[in-house]
Amino acid sequence: MEFLIYFLLDAIISGSVLWVASRITSVDLLFKTAVIVSGCSALVGLIPGVGWILSIVVFFYLLKKYTGASVWPDLILMVLVSKLVAIVAVMAVAGSL
């Protein structure tokens, strides 16, 4: 049960941060799509060993598919900002539980 809570927190927090980052970079991305992309990325990230790198690849692929935005600077900035802020936010929320 605890795992499910962390997974949902990661998907929702990462999706929220991704949505805000898309607004900053003027990329058209719906909130629902941002949460789906973040959830898929988090799910792939659970694979032992190579999950973290596959997670980033899936994140880029799905963002490119759903937004059609250019890789530089839009997608790279969105991924960097959203991943860094989401990691800090999830650690802060998980630490307080």
C-alpha positions in Angstrom: 0.0 0.0 0.0 2.8 2.4 0.8 4.4 1.7 -2.6 1.1 2.7 -4.3 1.0 5.9 -2.4 4.5 6.9 -3.3 3.9 6.0 -7.0 0.7 8.1 -7.1 2.4 11.0 -5.3 5.3 10.8 -7.8 2.9 10.8 -10.8 0.8 13.6 -9.6 3.6 15.8 -8.3 5.8 15.2 -11.4 2.8 15.8 -13.6 2.0 19.1 -11.9 5.5 20.3 -12.1 5.7 19.2 -15.8 2.5 21.1 -16.5 3.9 24.3 -14.9 7.1 23.8 -16.9 5.1 23.5 -20.1 3.4 26.8 -19.3 6.8 28.5 -18.7 8.2 27.2 -22.0 4.9 27.9 -23.9 4.4 24.2 -24.9 0.8 23.1 -25.2 0.3 20.2 -22.7 -2.8 19.3 -20.9 -2.6 18.5 -17.1 -4.1 15.0 -17.7 -1.5 14.3 -20.3 1.3 15.5 -18.1 0.2 13.1 -15.3 0.0 10.2 -17.7 3.5 10.9 -19.1 4.9 11.2 -15.6 3.1 8.0 -14.4 4.4 6.0 -17.4 7.9 7.3 -16.7 7.7 6.5 -13.0 6.4 3.0 -13.8 9.4 2.3 -16.2 11.7 3.8 -13.6 10.9 0.8 -11.3 12.9 -1.6 -13.5 16.0 -2.5 -11.5 19.3 -1.2 -12.8 18.4 0.5 -16.0 15.1 1.9 -15.0 16.2 5.4 -14.4 17.7 5.9 -17.9 14.7 4.1 -19.5 12.5 6.4 -17.5 14.1 9.5 -19.0 13.9 8.0 -22.6 10.2 7.2 -22.1 9.6 10.7 -20.7 11.2 12.3 -23.7 9.4 10.0 -26.2 6.0 10.6 -24.7 6.5 14.3 -24.5 7.6 14.5 -28.1 4.6 12.4 -29.2 2.0 14.4 -27.2 3.4 17.9 -27.7 5.3 17.9 -31.0 7.6 20.5 -29.4 11.2 20.9 -30.4 13.8 18.9 -28.5 15.9 21.9 -27.8 15.2 24.0 -25.8 11.6 23.1 -25.0 11.6 19.4 -24.1 15.1 19.4 -22.5 14.3 22.3 -20.3 10.9 20.8 -19.4 12.4 17.5 -18.5 15.3 19.0 -16.4 13.1 21.4 -14.5 10.3 18.9 -13.9 12.5 16.0 -12.9 14.7 18.0 -10.5 11.7 19.8 -8.8 9.7 16.6 -8.6 12.5 14.6 -7.0 12.9 17.3 -4.3 9.1 17.5 -3.8 8.5 13.7 -3.6 11.4 13.4 -1.1 10.0 16.2 1.0 6.4 14.7 1.0 7.6 11.2 1.6 9.9 12.3 4.4 6.9 13.9 6.2 4.7 10.8 6.0 
